[in-house]
Amino acid sequence: MVQLDLVQNGERGKFLLELGRTILRLEKARRELLNTDPGDKEKLLAASRKVDKLVVEYYRAKYNHRIGAAVTEGQI
């Protein structure tokens, strides 16, 4: 039981670290998007796509963790 708790806590810490890094990358990309010249359509599109990709990555990581936690807790 104690070992299982340590594994779950270790996985949760790993998840939070990964999610935190994704949030930092997302904020950096968002700042780049806001600082991009609106007249430069190519750079604006590239920055927008980067933000979109990171938003999807964030929600995918969050959703996958929820599913894993539900399976571990026997809810699924």
C-alpha positions, 0 to 999 in steps of 0.5 A: 500500500505504501509503495503504491502511494509512492508510485502514485505520488511520483507519477503525479509529480512527474505529471505536474512537472510536465504540465508546468513546462508545457504551460511555460512554453505556451506562455512564451509562445503566446508572448511571441505571438503578441509581439509579432507584427500584424503586417507580417502574415507568415510570422503571425501564422507560424506563431499562431500555429505554435500556440495552437499546438501547445494548447492541444499538447496541454489539454492532451496531457491533462486529459491523459492524466485524468484517464490514468488517475481514474483507471488507477483509482478503479473508476474506469 
